[in-house]
């Protein structure tokens, strides 16, 4: 972890006063005990200051260094066992729970061993052993819990950032796919009608250009609805638009549809956009004279089939077909493009999600 010691928790440094109990109250204590107390305090404060302004040393280094300081101090000053408590805090804060628990066990053993190597007389010896023996676990476990919470929060932040990133990508793909599907047919229709208007007498051309204007306004409204995410497309509306677009291109449209077929909103929107893309491709590429659209239920599937008697073609999928496949696949369906006396596009959805 890269967590630092918080300034607000530095009140724990007050426990360094433990180092001064034996020099202050033990009649047998001398200058050496005072020097060790002051020197070890300065070293630990310097180490703490370093860890306050920078991340603690990685891995086991921080608890190991503080433990080593305690091992050096305890034979001369029994209050040095306080460093084992600080080491427990470092272990609990910086290590994973399993490693930290091993450290707490080892520190408990060191506190117990201090009873045999400390030069403190019995009253101070008991005071330097009993409280640290309990504090190693109290402080260590508390730091473990806090560290686990920080790790969980960090993991949640990463996961939330990942989800936000994926949601952003998904929305971009949706807008890109829908704009292609929405504008493809409309712009194709505008182009076809504009070309037709150029060949008509002035009065008829004016009427045709009014239709072009209406189509452009409709396209603008659809773009706004797509970007805002409040767009719903129906198959019936698309059939009406398709009939008009195909008629402008000189293509006859024949429609067959199951009269009792009622679609869910998500399935209807997906099939309507698939119909729009298929009709756009007929107008643009097929050079057909006839186009047939059928929508029916077959063997537990809702099937949309768009066929034409044009030139056909085996070109790779463009953005429109790719987006169509992705949209239909999200509902558990499939898209097939077949060449048979022209081109046939077959879109199938499971009836359980479509009806």
N, C-alpha and C positions, 0 to 999 in steps of 0.2 A: 504494500500500500504506500501511497505517497502522502498520507495524512501527516500533519505536523502537530506538535504539542500546541494546544490552544492557550493563549495568554490567560484566559479566564480559569484554567485548571491549574495554574502554577502555584495555587495556595498549598498544593501538596508538598511544596518545598519546605513548608514549616516543619515537616517531620525530620528534616535534617538536624533539628535541635536534639534529636535522639543521640547524635554523636557527642554531645557535650554533657550528657548526664554523668557518665563515669568520670571524666576529668574534673567536673565541677564538684561532685559529691563524694568521690572515693578518696579517702585520705592518702592512699598509697599511690595515687596517680601523680605523674610528674609532667615535665615539659614535653616528653615524647608523645604522650596521649593528646595533649593540646595541639601539638604540631600536626599530628596525624589527623585530628578532627578538622583543623582549619585547612590543611592541605587537601584533604579529600573533598571537603565542601567546595573549595575553589574549583577543583577539577570537575566535580559534578555540575556545578553551576555553569561552567564554561561549556560543558557537553550539552546541557539543557538549552542554553542560549543558542548554540549552533542548531539544535533540532527545532527551535522555535521559529527561526528565520529561514531554515532550509528543510527539505524532506529528511527524515531520519535515515541513517545508514541502512541499506537494503538487507533483507534476509535476517540472519541471526546475529548480525554484527552489533546492533545496539544493545540487546539484552546480554550478549556475551561480554561486551566491554564493561557494562555496569556491574555484572556479576564478578568479573575479574577485580574490579575496584573493591567490592565487598570482601572478596577472599583475601586481598592484601591488608585490609584495614582490621578485620575481625581479630586476628591474633594479638593486636596491640590495643584496640579499642572495641569493646563488645558492642557498642552502638552501630558498628559497621554493618550489622545484619539489616539495617534499614535499606541498604543498597540492594539487597535481595528482593525487597518489596518493590522497589523501583524497577528492577529487572523484570519482575513479574508483570508490571504495567506495560513495559515495552513489549514483552513476549505476547501478551494478550492483545495489544493494539496492532502489532505488525505481522504476526504469524497466523497461519490458518489454525483452526481450532485444535486439530490433532497435534500439530507441532507445539502449539502453545501449552497444551495440557502436559506434554512431556516435559517442557521447561518448568512448569509449576511443580511437578513431581521432583525434578532435580533440585530446584531451589529449596523445596521443603527439606530434602536430604542435607543440603548445605547449611540451612538454619539449624537443623538438629546436630550436625557435626560441629557447629560453632561452640556448642556447650563443652566440647572436649579440648578445644584449642584456644579459647578466649582466656585472657588473663584477668578478667573482671572478677571481683569477689562475689560470693553467692547472691546477695540481694540484686546487684546490677546484672549478674549473669542471668538470673531468672527473668528480669525485666527485658533483657536483650534477646531472649529466646522465645518466650511465650507469645507476646503480641505479634512479632513478625511471622511466627509460625501460622497464625490464623490469617494475618493480613495478606500473606502471599496468595492465598486462595480467594479471599474476598476481593482484593484489588484485581487480581489476574482474571477472575471470572467476569467481573464487571467490565473490564476493558475488552474482553472477548465479545460480550454481548453488544457493546457499542460498536466494535469493529465489524461484527456481523451485520448490524443495521446499516452501517456506512457502505459495506460491500453490496448489500441488497439494494440500497438506494442508487448506488452507482450503476449496478446492473440494470435497474429499472430505467434509469436515464438513457443508457445505451440502447435498451430495447425500444423505448419510446422514440428515440431519435431514428432508429432503424425503421420502425413502423411509419413514422412521419415521412421518411424518405421514400419508402415503398408506396405510401398513399399518394405522395406527390407525383411519383413516376406513373402510377396507375391513372391518376387524373389527367396527366399530360397525354398518356396514350389514349384515354377515352376521348378527350377533346380532339386530338389529332385524327383519330379514327372516325369520330362522328362528323367532324367538319368535312373530311374527305367524302363520307357517304352523303352528307346533306348537300354539299355544294357541287359534287360531281355531276349529278343529273340536272340540277337547276342551271348550272353554267353551260352544260352541253345544250340544254333546251334554249337558252338565251342565244348561244352561237348559231344554232340551227334556224331560229326565228329571225335573227338579224340577217343571216344570209338570204332567207326567203324574202325579207322585206326589201332587200336590194334589187330583187327581180320583179317586184310588184309595182303597179302604178302608184302614183303619189298618194291617193286617198286610201287605198288598201294598205300601203306601207305604213301610213300613220296609225291605222288600226292595229297593225301587227306590232308596231313599236310600243303602243300602249300596253299590249300584252307582255312585251319584254320588260317594260317598267314594272308591271305588277309582279312578274316573276322575280325581278331583282329585289323588290321590297319584301316579298315572302322569304327570299333567301337571307336577307339581312335579319329578319325576325327570327328565323330558325337558328342562325348563328348566335344571336343573343341568348336564345333559349338553351342552346347547347352549352355555351360557356357557363351559364348560371346553373346548369344541371336540372332544369325544370322542363325538359322536353319529353313529350310522349308522342310516338308516331303510330298511326293505325294502318292496317293493311288496306282498308277501304279507301282511305285518303291517298295512299300510295298508288293504288290501282287507278284512281281518277287522274292523278298526275302522270302516271305512266301512259295512260291512253292518250293524253294530250301531247306528251313528248314524242311518243311513237308516231302519232298522226302527223305531227309537224315534219317528221323525218320520212314520211311516206310508208310507214310500217303498220300493217293491220294487227290489232290486238284481239286475241280470243281468250276469254277467262272462264275457267271451270272451278267451282268451289263448293265444298260440302255446305249445305244450307244450315245445318245444325251445329256447325263447328264454332265454338266460342273459346277464345284464347285468353290466357292470363296476360296481364299488362307487360310483363318482362318478355314473354315469348312473342307477343304481338309486335312489340317494338323491335326485337331482334329480326323477326321475319320480314317486317316492313322495310327495314334498312337493307336486308339482303335482297329484297325485291327491287329496291331503288338502285342498288349497285348493279344487279343483273340487267335491268332495263337500260341503265346508263351505258353499259358495255355493248348492248345490242345497238343502241343509237350510234355509238362512237365507232365500233369496229366491225360489226357483223355484215353490214351491207345486205341486210335481210329485207324480205317483203312481208314476212309474217312472223308473229311472236305469240306463243301460247303460254299462259300462266295457269297453273293448277295448284289448288290448295286442298288437301284431303287428309284423311286419317287412314293409315295403312299399317296393319300388323303392330298395333301399339305405338305407332309413331305418327307425328304430324309432319307431313311432307309438303314442302313448297318446291315446285318444279317450274323452271323458266326455260323454254326451248325456242330456238329460232331456226329458220331455214337459210341462214347466211353462209358465209365462207368458212366459218369455224376457225380454229387456230389452236396451236399447242404452246403458246407463249407462257413463260413462267408467271406465277401470280404477281400481280401488282399490289400496291398498298391497299386498294379496296378489297380485293379478295382475301388478302392476309388479315385485314381487320375483321372481315366477315367470319373467317374461320375462328379467330380468337373469340369473338362475341358468341358464336354458336357453341363453340367448345365449352365456354363458361357455363352453359346451360345443359351440358351433357350431350350435345348433338354433334352432327357431322355435316361436312360440305363436300360435294363431289362435282367436278367439272368434266363432262363427257363430250366427246366428239361423235356426232351421229347425224349426218345430213345437216350440218350446222353445228350448233353448240347447245348442250343441255346443262343447266346448273341445278343440282338437286340438293336441297337443304332439308335435313331431317332433325326433328327434336323428339325426345321421349314424350309420350302423351301425358305422363304423370307430372311433368313440369310445364307442359304447354296448355293443358286444359283445366 
